Amino acid sequence: MLFASTTLALALGLGLGLTAASPIAVARAGGPAIIDGKAFQLAARGELRPLDPDNAANNAWVLSMQRISQGVYASVVVPRRAKTENPTFYFNRTEADGRQMLNIDIPGVYPLVATVAGRDQATDGDHPGEHVVSFAPAGSGGTPGMYWFYRSPESIPLLGGGPARVGSWAVCRRPLPLPSGPKDFLQPRYVYEDEAVPSDCAPVDWVVLCADLVPLKPGDNWNHDSVGDVKCVAQ
């Protein structure tokens, strides 16, 4: 989305932990440009530079995925790139209990749903108290159900809630078991309301940035008929 020359880079005003030159979002003078949308990207708002010094100059990170095996993707946090190159999510509001499922498409293959490890579920074997977030085809288990909401005082749309709605988020540097061997990645962790952020992790929020819904390919056996509307920060 294009704005007039009066637009300002959102940095300290949003508390995104960004340098003034960061392209993470733009805002009209006087406040952020919050608009209606369907697809979005999720930008980490928090101090991640100590966890990722190699990308500290970028100072902007987004939620992404790393393939582990067929149909299994770990959630990771990567440096933000151009708008059209970042992973794009949407909410599918088809659950009978009203949950909003956080989806991401792999066009030509299948849609994936975010799942959050429950309190008593096996999670990271080396960090058993941490609750991982992963992506898998619907019905693969876990505790899906993500929500977005406004948070005062700045009224910036944030991904919130998770399965308990009142928990929070953190980012940790942890290894993932890739076919070539373990490799460290920044990874999100869900923190239930009575838990603390691990000492070697950073608390974050997920800012909802507007994006274009990725078109499906001919022959895809799913549709976007139930994609829900959200408020998002124009970028």
C-alpha positions, 0 to 999 in steps of 0.5 A: 500500500502506498502512502503520501510523503507524510508517512512515517516509519513506525519504530519507537512509536510502535515499540517494535524495537526497530531502527528508524530505517526499518521497513517493517511498517509505515504509518500516516502522521499521527498514528499507525495506518490500521486497515481491514485485511484478510492475509497477514504477516507476523512481525516479532516485536521484541529485542531479538538482536542479542539472539541473532547478532548476525542479523542485528542490523536488519532489526526486523524479524517475522514468523516463518516455517522450516520443513522437518519432514513430509507434512511437518514444519517447525515454526521459526523466526527469520529476518524480514524480507520484502513484503512479497517474500515473507510467509503469509497467513490467514484465519480459517473460521470454520471450527464449530467452537468458534476458534480461529485457525491460523493457516498458511498455504503451500499452493499446489500441495496443502494448507497447514494449520498452526498447532501449539503444544498443550501444557502436558504434551511432549515438547522440546526434549531438551527443554521439556517446559517449553511449548513449541509451535508447529505447522501440519495438515489439519487434524494432525494433533496439537492444540490449534486455535489462535486469536488476534486482538487489539492491545492498549494503549497503542491499539496495534493488532497483535496475534494473541491468546493461543489455546488459553487466550491469556498466555504470551509469546517468547522467542528462543534460539534452539536446535532443530533436527534437520536431515543434515543434522541439528541446526540452531534457529530462532523459534517461537514458544508459547508461554501459558499464563502461569509460566515465565519466559525462559531466561535465555529467551526474549518476550515478544508480541506478534504484530499483524502486518497486512499482506496479499492472500496467496492465490491457489493453484488450479486443482487445489482441493481447498478454497478461501471461502472461510477466510476471516477479516482482521485488522492489520498494520498497512505496510 
